[in-house]
Amino acid sequence: MTRERDRANGRGRAVGGRLNRRGFLRRSTVGAGLMMLATRARAQEAAPAPATAPAVPKGTESPIRVGLVGCGAQGRVLLEACMPIPGIKFIAVCDIWPYNLRYAANYLTKFNHQPSSHEDFEEFLSAGKDKGMEAVIVATPDIWHSPYTVQALKAGFHVYCEKMMSNTVDGARAMVRAMKETGRLLQIGHQRRSNPRYLHALEKIMRGNMIGRVVNAGGQWNRSIRGSVDLTWPERYALPQATLEKYGYKNMREFRNWRWFRTYSGGPISDLGAHQIDIFGWFLGARPRSVMASGGSDYFKDREWYDNVMTIFEYELPGGDVTRVAYQVLTTTSAGGGYYETFMGVDGTLKVSENEAITRVYKEAHADWTEWIEKRVIRPIERPDTIPVSLSQVSLLDVRATADLDAFELPVEMAKKPHQPHLENFFDAIRGRAKLNCPADEAFESEAAVFKVNPAVEARKQLTFEPADFEV
Ligand SMILES: NC(=O)c1ccc[n+]([C@@H]2O[C@H](COP(=O)([O-])OP(=O)(O)OC[C@H]3O[C@@H](n4cnc5c(N)ncnc54)[C@H](O)[C@@H]3O)[C@@H](O)[C@H]2O)c1
């Protein structure tokens, strides 16, 4: 099983190819050491990534038949987000832990889905195929993303896979290659890419040049130790040791708390940071050219991954300017206002979050935003906020000016659960009605930045990005 997983993760395999990214320079570079790749594989990888399936003629649509593998916390969140979406039917669920598998099957039954339940992934795929399954949602721990996604794509299914794409960079590359080789859709679960608030902020504020030249950016995911405590399990539902080992888990504690261990995950900077580091590249329309980072096991002593990580990225903008990005993940304090990303322009600052209550735009005193208010890009708020301390610390703004910056909000209401629009986009793409908002090749470019942070912590120096880091 381990060998099989390693093979699918792409360990020890020669890789090469090229990436596409909307709005970016197209590059085609094959690293000197990677030339041994077979001609056939190169030709397949050169094909453009499919971002949409052929259109289904209106009036002939039947429900899209879907299966879920990984019925834990996020699997449940995704099921809940799927329930309001019309025209989808869950027909199979898969999990190695009967405790969670049963929950998912019971939950779906309440909504008139009748899924079959499977421990074994191949059996799940084969049962799904017999019942006309078209799409698989993968919400297992990161270590299983690449093997399962590659297998599902090769079996002909479209896949929605959670972030991080993989616990290894080669595992993520294997996923992009499988997407291109099979022509199936592969959406990665960076759900902010379909969030109307983020789309509005990108289109109107960033691309509209409302806040001027963005000299600095930043962000954080700070959460208290309560959000980071060890997850437990009902003792009588512990998995047999043989089952744990069959799927690569050392024991029940690591199985439940896989995020903290190097075998299964990249730790908090990967687990939480992947969401936000994705936004920096996407909003700036740029790749990082370097990263320095510091991290450690500052509080939790019995875990392998760093509980606190601070990073500084340099992003090189298309015109040659640089934006410095200070980003941190702290799992020992919720101080500083939770999780958000900030883009600090010379005329104002955008602070955007999945949390609507802390999404704000701050105007510098010299800027005139009458036009933007009239165009309903922003809306004045009744009770101006005080600017968060962390923002004034990392910005170059004058301290006296920060005290009374005018604050605005975005006129975007989002009644749906945060993952619903991204799942809708996936199903719309299967129906040929939309392009994927986060196809695997774009996600890989973004996650390449994340994959370098832990090595930067270990190296204790600034690491630079090479073009090959972003290539498949
Ligand atoms: N997009 C988001 O906002 C978001 C939020 C949370 C988690 N996630 C991602 O979702 C994924 C799952 O995270 P989680 O918090 O639900 O973890 P979890 O531990 O709660 O759930 C994982 C589930 O996968 C099952 N599982 C483990 N190995 C398996 C295997 N080989 N085959 C089948 N089932 C297996 C477990 O039994 C468990 O039910 C992770 O990749 C995580 O990064 C994304």
The ligand as a Gaussian input file, in Angstrom:
#p B3LYP/6-31G(d) Opt

LIG

0 1
 N      -11.394000      24.089000       1.982000
 C      -11.458000      24.211000       3.283000
 O      -11.850000      25.260000       3.808000
 C      -11.063000      23.061000       4.159000
 C      -11.374000      23.086000       5.515000
 C      -11.016000      21.988000       6.293000
 C      -10.360000      20.913000       5.713000
 N      -10.061000      20.931000       4.397000
 C       -9.353000      19.805000       3.770000
 O      -10.210000      18.666000       3.772000
 C       -9.452000      17.479000       3.925000
 C      -10.009000      16.680000       5.108000
 O       -9.864000      17.415000       6.305000
 P      -10.771000      17.100000       7.577000
 O      -10.640000      18.225000       8.498000
 O      -12.138000      16.701000       7.135000
 O      -10.040000      15.803000       8.163000
 P      -10.720000      14.664000       9.027000
 O       -9.614000      13.915000       9.665000
 O      -11.801000      15.237000       9.880000
 O      -11.436000      13.750000       7.954000
 C      -10.736000      12.910000       7.080000
 C      -11.598000      11.693000       6.772000
 O      -10.902000      10.899000       5.807000
 C      -10.956000       9.538000       6.230000
 N       -9.794000       8.850000       5.661000
 C       -8.500000       8.890000       6.060000
 N       -7.725000       8.183000       5.227000
 C       -8.565000       7.657000       4.292000
 C       -8.359000       6.813000       3.192000
 N       -7.137000       6.375000       2.828000
 N       -9.434000       6.441000       2.449000
 C      -10.691000       6.899000       2.783000
 N      -10.931000       7.684000       3.844000
 C       -9.879000       8.071000       4.577000
 C      -10.968000       9.601000       7.740000
 O      -11.481000       8.423000       8.296000
 C      -11.848000      10.814000       7.987000
 O      -13.201000      10.445000       8.030000
 C       -8.007000      17.926000       4.113000
 O       -7.330000      17.838000       2.910000
 C       -8.116000      19.378000       4.523000
 O       -7.010000      20.139000       4.138000
 C      -10.409000      21.978000       3.606000

